Structures are given as C-alpha cells and as structure tokens.
Amino acid sequence: MPRIVREADIQWEGTTARGSGVVRAASSGTFELPSTIAARVEIHQGKTSPEELLAAAHATCWVTSLGSELARLGHPPERMHLHCTITMDEVEGAGHRIVASHVAATAVVPGADEATLAEAAKAADEGCPFSALIRASAAVTYEATLEEER
C-alpha cells in the first residue's frame, strides 16, 4: 500500500479565547467547519473541535476496518453504524490529554453470528491505525452488536 498523506488547514482570527477559525480539508476540499475554543470546553454552538474531528476520524477508520474484516471472514456487511466517543480530561502533571476512545458498532451482517462479529471487531481494532495511534497514550474500547436484517 502506498504512503497516504492527507492535509487540513485552519485559518484563525483573534485570540485563542475569543477568536474563531475555519478548518478546511485541504486534500479533498470536502469540508469547511467553524471552530472555537468554546466548542472544545463548553457548548459547541454549531462549531466543531479537534476532539470531534478525532472521533469522526476514528469512527471512519474503524468502520472500514470492520467491513474489511467481515468480508475477509466471508460475511460482507449489509449495513454498519458506528458511534465514537472521545474523552479528554486533565491528567495530573501532564495537562489536558485524550484519555479514551470508545467505539460502539452495530452491523447487519447476513449469515454472521456474534462470534464472527466479535472476531472481526477484534481484528478491526487491531488493524485500525487510529486505534493504534490513540492507544499509544489512551484507552481504546469497543463493542459490536449484530442487528437483524430488515
């Protein structure tokens, strides 16, 4: 697999406390999202934060990893939904740090049982580069549940 490089930019106006910025997907141009310090520590008011972007990145990485693992086991998923929760907290002597990421996955996987999903979820977590990145300094947990086909 070739090296993957993606880029983002943020233009910030004003002080950190009272200013605001717009983060842009420089590589793809697919998003422009407003951001403020208040979005990190208070109410988001329609603005994003680095922690929310990390949650989105972890969820997206994890869902593609899970789908690949299910297909490898002979059970390509019909539908998946992931919810990722990133937790930042103050760590004594270290300041604010990402301390946890929890991924909750549900999937419709024809022909699969809970054991197959559990095997795929374990391999997905081990193979997800964002899980590895976060696990280097925080806890990563996950759960995966089968949904019935509609």
BELZIBEL-V359301 format. One record per helix or strand of 2 or more residues. SS is the DSSP state (~ for helix, > for strand). FROM is the first residue (numbers start at 1). LEN is the number of residues. If there is no record, write none. Layout:
SS,FROM,LEN ; SS,FROM,LEN
//
This chain:
>,8,6 ; >,20,6 ; >,32,4 ; ~,37,5 ; ~,50,23 ; >,79,13 ; >,95,14 ; ~,114,14 ; ~,129,7 ; >,139,8
//
